[in-house]
Every structure is written in C-alpha cells, then in structure tokens.
Amino acid sequence: MTATLERVDVVRAAPARGRSRARHRWTVLAFLAPAILGFLLFFGYPLVATIGFSFTKYDLINPPEWIGLENYSYMVTDKLFRTAVYNTLWFVVVLTVARVVFALGVASVIARLKSGVGLVRTLCYLPSLAPPVAATLVFFLVMRPNDGPLDAFLGWFGIEGPLWFADPAWAKPGITAVMLWVSGDLMIIILAAILDVPQEQYEAAELDGAGPVRRWWHITLPSISPVLMFGVVNSIILALQLFTQAVVAGSAASGSADVTGNTKILGFPENSTLTFPVWLYTQGFRYFDMGYAAAMATVLFVVSFAATAVLVQRMRKASYQEEGGPGA
Amino acid sequence: MTAVLDHRRTNWKSALDWVAVHSLGLALGLMFALPIVFVFLTAVMSDNQAFTKDLWPHEWHWGNFLEVFDKAPLLKYLGNSMLYSLLATAGMLLSSIPAAYALAKLQWRGRNAVFLLVVGAMMLPPQVVAVPLYDTWSSLGLTGTLWPLIVPYFLFDAFSIFLLRQFILTIPQSYVDAARVDGCTEFQALVRIVVPMARPGIAATALFCFLYTWNDYFGPLLYTGERPDEWTLSLALSSFKGMHHVQWNLAMAVTLLIMVPAVVLFVFAQRSFVKGITFTGVKG
C-alpha cells in the first residue's frame, strides 16, 4: 500500500518543479541525440532525396536533370519492370502463405512433443542462422539436377526431377524452399504463443469431449491469431525485400563467375528470379540509371509503407496491452 | 465395465498419438538437419566424387577445409566480416541503449510518435534509401570501404532500439523510481539499475546485430562489390561458387566454414537467442 502511495507522490512531484523539468527535457534529448541524428541522416533525408531523384535523370557523374514523370511513365512500358512486379507478387502470395502455414505446422508438432522438445526445436532453428548466401548454396547442392540428393530421393519413386534452379518454372519454388528452411524464427515465435495459451482452456474443452484436432482448431488457433497476423505481415515485408536469395540462386545456376559485375546473371533463368529489388539494383547500380532506380524505390516504399502500417497497428495494440497491465 | 473399456481405449489412443507426434517431430528435425549433412558429406569428398551421384564419401578429404584458404584470401574476408560485425555491434550498443531507455522508461511528449518512426524505419527496405545514400558516401570518397556499413550503427539502428525497448519495458518501473528517489540522475539509473537488469536482453540484441551484419549481403555488395579487397565472407562465398564452380566440395567447405561462428554463438547463448526471437514477435 505505502509503496503505491510513494510512487504516486514521485510522479506528481516531478512536474511541479520547473528546473528539474527542464533538466528532464535535456536528459531525454541527450539520450536520443545520436538516434535522432542517425534517423535524419540515414532514413529521413535519403527517403526525401529518393522521391526527388525519381523525377530526374541521374547517372552519379553528371548532375541530376529534371524530367518530371518520365521515369514513372517508362515503368508502364518496361517489360522487365512488369516481370519484376510479377515475380515479387508471386513471392508475396506464395511465400507468405507457405511460410505461415509451414511455421504453424512445425510449431504445432513441437508444442505437442513430450520429450526431445529442445533437440527438435534446436534442429528447426539452426538453419535460420545460416547466412542467406550459404543457405541458398546449400539448397543449390541439395537440388542439383540429376545427381543431387533430392533427385536421388525422387528417383526411388521413379520421378525424374526438373532442372530446379536452372528451370524458369522451378527457380521461384526453389527459393521458396530455401526460405521455408530458414523460417525457424517465425516457428519459435508461434511456438511461444502456443505454449502461452492457458492450460485451463484445454482442460475445460477436454471435459466437454473435444479431441486434439478440435481443441487445436477452436482454442489454439484463435488464441494465437495475433501472432499469425504478425507472421503474415512480416512475411509480406520479407517477400517485398527478397534480394540475396534471388541473386545468389540466379548467379549459381548460370554458372557465371562474377556476381558483382555481370548483369546477365541477375534474374537467371529467363528473368524468373528477377525480383523487384533485383531489378531496382540492376538499374541503379549496374546501368547507373539512378533516377529510374529511385522511381522504383519510391514505388517499393509506398507498398512497404502500407504493409508496415498494418503491422504497426497490430504492435501498438499489443504494446498497449503490455503497458496497461497491472504492475507495469 | 464400459468405463474400464473406455479408459483402456483412451490409453491406446493416447499411446498411438504419442508415437505419431514423436515420429513426426523426428521427421521434421531430420528434414531440417539433412541439407547440412549433405553439405558436410560433399565438403569432405574428393574433387571427382563431388560430381557423382554417390552421397557417401569414398575417402574423407579433411584437407579440403584447409585447401579453400589457398584458393581465396578467406582470412582477409574473415577480417573484413569481423571488422564490420564487431564495430557495428559495439556502435549499436552505444547508440541504442540510451534511446531504448528514453522510449521505455522516461515520460515525455511525442514518445509514441517517435516509437512509431522507429518501427517504420525498421520495416523500410534497404533498397528504398540506397540511391541517395550511395551518392552521399561516394561524394565523401568512402565507397569501396566498409565505413558506409559501420558508421550508421553508431547513431541509429531501428531494430535494436525496438528490441531493447521491449526488454527494458519488462523491468519494473518501481526500481527506476526508487533510484530516482535516492537521488540518481537518469544516466546513473540507466547505468546502475537498468543496464545490469537488462543484461540478457542486451546480450540477445547484440547477438542479433552481430548475426545480421555477419549475414548481410546487400550492403557489402553495394559498397564494396567492385573492390575485392574489402569483400566480406558472404560476398566472397557468393563468388566462390562461380570462381570454382567445378569444385563442389570446396564451395561446400567454405559454406560450412562461414556458418561456424553463428552456430558457435548459438550454442553458447541459446537462451538469449530464443528470448530475443520471442520478444521480436507480438505477444498475443
């Protein structure tokens, strides 16, 4: 009791004193100073500059030349821009659904294990530590046409595997497989949410005669829906940014030596791995058409912003509950 | 009588259920582990066998792990990766801890708006701001070095600020208030009370920062792509496959080597990792 009273006194006393209030303001400012400077330098300014550059023709050497909406109107006619949009949308849909369903499935199995939980959880999480470049190369080996382990496995069933990363129809599913293999972080988030569901709810349902499937469907799933929502938005953002895996898969499949200089390998085979960020990077930093790259970046920003707004809404709700709880 | 039968049936069912769930769990664990096993087996094969269908090495060529150091200046790339990851992590700790404290434990107007900006910056694809940033670093003559990657961490890292704030929020306000009553300045309250109490959270955030920079590909490609002397391991690995594309075994040996630091970190700090990940997600 007394403790609560004291706390109220402290909170009330603080704003009453003018000098300490001013000092408080300076403290806040001092703690935030690097962050404010960093935010302005590395996010605020470049974001505005990107939008500005998007109305110019700019090659890094000659000064930017104002061309109005030309970059944007060029987008409509740019065939590879459309390909890049299609590829990225493909990942937004397929990767998001696959990643959330897969992570939910794995987490649901792990949650029901009575022994060996730690081992299985560690095994599922370990691949997500691998650098994206390494993870992609791992799958490049596993899915090696003809003599790779996956084709050997399919061979037992008399199935002949496709060319995988060298086949335009299979390159995107191949990258999706890599992304599922490294989705251990989402699994652990979902697993934590499942383990947080109050046990009494399950017991009550069991008394009512509900089997494991019905309990999962009627109790587990609704209880963890905020986390699943987080998984969906998080996966959409991941898909919009897909770059490394696409570049590495394309370059490895093309057999080309040089990732840094050669533009032909980006999107290999037949532009099937040319995602939006890859095409943006190619335009800006391989063809040095910075204005067009900036216009694409602006489009990417608008779409990402919309996805982020949904996520922020969700997190605000969650953090509000967190702070609003007693004792916080 | 029926009750006994019922009971027996549930026992049977639950035993079957146990077996089903555990074999499924085992299968999942194997599924995640098998690719690494294949990579390992390939890495110790002879040059010729790495081309064949045989998955089990005829002879074990442990020397492959050493040979890769002759094929490429891996030690130099290792040094660059370390420089990037360690300096960035140190800078992140200096800049993000005070900012996270101000967002979690200090009362001030506009706090929520600033937090939203942090979350927004966290979600911004790096490609969106790449053009003007590259332009700026290039006019400073710093492209072709690792500095454009490291310097930002000394000022602002949105994800770390977000994660640290989540951890500091869990420290009871009464501890901080008590320190204030005892006459501590905010700086003293941060250093003496909050930092020691948030140590597991700080460890987790540092791990994530190290891992992110260690794994980063877009940044090093953008700034050091043209300067092989400044490549990091990730960048070198993506070219290694190409440079020695006939040598699967060596490419896979490098792939394994590049994973070692992250796995070692994980083994020693498993709990921090798991805590950090669950804090990243929204608590439902």
Interface residues (C-beta under 8 A of the other chain):
Chain A: A3 E6 R7 V10 H24 R25 T27 V28 A30 F31 L32 P34 A35 L37 G38 F39 L41 F42 F43 Y45 P46 L47 A49 T50 F53 L60 V106 V109 I110 R112 L113 K114 S115 G116 L119 V120 T122 L123 C124 Y125 L126 P127 L129 A130 P131 P132 V133 A134 L137 V138 F139 F140 L141 V142 N146 D147 P149 A152 W181 G184 D185 L186 I188 I189 I190 A192 A193 D196 P212 S223 I224 S225 P226 V227 M229 F230 G231 I237 L240 Q241 F243 T244 V247 V248 S251 A252 G255 S256 A257 D258 V259 T260 G261 P277 L280 Y281 G284 F285 M290 A293 A294 A297 T298 L300 F301 S304 F305 A307 T308 L311 V312 R314 M315 R316 A318 S319 Q321 E322 E323 G327 A328
Chain B: D17 W18 V21 H22 L24 G25 L26 L28 G29 L30 F32 A33 L34 P35 I36 F38 V39 T42 F51 T52 K53 L55 L94 S95 S96 P98 A99 Y101 A102 L106 W108 V114 L116 L117 V118 V119 G120 A121 M123 L124 P125 P126 Q127 V128 V129 A130 V131 P132 L133 Y134 D135 T136 S138 P152 F154 L155 F156 D157 A158 I161 L169 P172 Q173 S174 D177 R180 V181 T185 E186 F187 L190 L211 W214 N215 Y217 F218 L221 L222 G225 E226 L233 S234 L235 L237 S238 S239 K241 G242 M243 H245 W248 A251 M252 T255 I258 M259 A262 V263 F266 Q270 F273 V274 I277 T278 T280 G281 V282 K283 G284
